Amino acid sequence: MSILKLKPSCKDYLWGGHRLAEEYGKEDIGGILAESWELSCHPDGPSRIENGAYAGNTLQEYIDRQGKEVLGIHCRRFRDFPILIKFIDAKDNLSIQVHPDNGYALQNEGQYGKTEMWYVMDAGENAFLYYGFKREISKEEFAQRIQEDTLLEVLNAVPVQKGDVLFIEAGTIHAIGKDILIAEIQQNSNVTYRVYDYGRVGKDGKKRDLHIEKALAVTNRVPILRDKSSYPHVADCDYFTVDRLSLDGSVMKRMEGFVAEESFASILFLSGKGTISSDEETLSFRKGDSFFIPAGSGSYRIEGICDALITTIRDKAGQVRIGIDIGGTDVKIGLVDVHHKLIASSIIPTQAERPAQELITEIGEQTKALLSRQCIALEQCMGAGVGVPGTVDRKAGTVMYSNNLRWENVPLAEMLGRFLPIPIQIANDADCAALGEAVAGTGLGYQNLVMVTLGTGVGGGVIMNHRVVDGSELGHMVIVENGEPCTCGRRGCLEAYASATALVRDAKRATGEDMLPEDIFAAASAGNLALKEVVDTYIRRLGVGIVNMINIFRPQIVLLGGGISQQGNALLDPIWEIVRTSCFGGEKSSLPELAVATLENKAGMIGAAALIYDAFQWNENEP
């Protein structure tokens, strides 16, 4: 095997000192030496190989020639080399900054986001760093404090000493304080958004750029818990696992390790001296040295006195589920983690006039592309859930009828499975939106809920005992006999009166103008009598439908979603009055809460992904 000794790429950022050159033997690049990138395939600062057949080559050139097998099986999910390891000598305070996550960085910067960890190698007597906020702040306060130079007042200042470890997830505002020496292991990214820089100027005599808008978009504005235990590791996440090695030369003077096919190993010596060897070679080391051992190399030994950090890549924890929300206008594709958090998403036009096979083919290809952009292997996906408008046979995976898509008897699960060979479950799209709100939105904590979506049509989803009630077409209950024609072919359906389409239609009848729903409500509130009558009638019709749902299902909460739900209390208050006075039993019965859904266009994707859990539970309970 080859143990590769690496030569770092050095950086002279203005806040740096001289310790890396003076104490750790790094190349003196003339004056300031702020960072040495010890293990790097990043084009902004690649490390080079010092020994063996590839001496003088960059680490990336070695990987290109040897093949990605040298990185290990667990690195297959990454498009590029996964990590970057560096020493940082902060003689002065670093800027207050934040790093984006993968989704935002890939979309806006063309590279990955950054989650990182710091190992404090040395710190001055009163050294501290900034790590998150003292308290939760709003986006508006965040922006105002940046503008007024009062941001430091709400940042969490953490005193540090030698041996401390901090884990900095993407989205955490942070800064290294002066008089601190750090070893940093991070994702392979150089994306940093500065929000405050003490008014300093760069080499060109101008103040360094700030990235306010991007920082506002990605920063987690709540306090961060420092205690992120990774026992038995120093740090452990989907991007890297870090272990500490300590040899005192007496009780512990030798360590034997093994590098399997799953991952390479990076060994960064923080102190001491000794030898690192395999059956084929022996190399000496001193503090500050960095070594790369390819995956599958087998046994190696370290002897001497040292503190070191050993970094490997483990398999991705937390399986991912795919959630697909097929609408009449757009298809939204999302990747959802085990905590029902949307990791990343993409959107494509439905173009409902095209054949089902063509649309399903594009959905399959775009889903694979999204997985690829996020460096997630299909094998890590538990399955895919699909929400589709219309009547579905969940067990067979077939869309029996969808007037919005012009589908009849389409074997959706089977057809999509040709592109995504994983478990696939389907359900009505409104059911998926309701399930999404139940597991991650306003409905969280309720066993029984009804959700009504007020969009182009009217959808309805019912959750009873935490489970989807299949086949509920709440938008197509008749509330006016022989009333307005509905898209389903009947007359008088709730959708024909309570959809955004119906509201726009009735407003045009009253005024002769084409208006948006929000403009109709605004004009009615401002005193337009004709539109006030339109809005009042709309609310009465919707109220009748909701009362019917309550009388049938007796939910704990009724949620309103879709664009019209954004009217908030202007909609909720009069509907509540209808519910209070019209439901069976009135206030003497158990009336549900009434609220607006909060997940907006994410609900369908999150709920569709949650079908995978729902399906597994259902199968387990089968006789």
Disulfide bonds with the S-S distance in Angstrom:
none
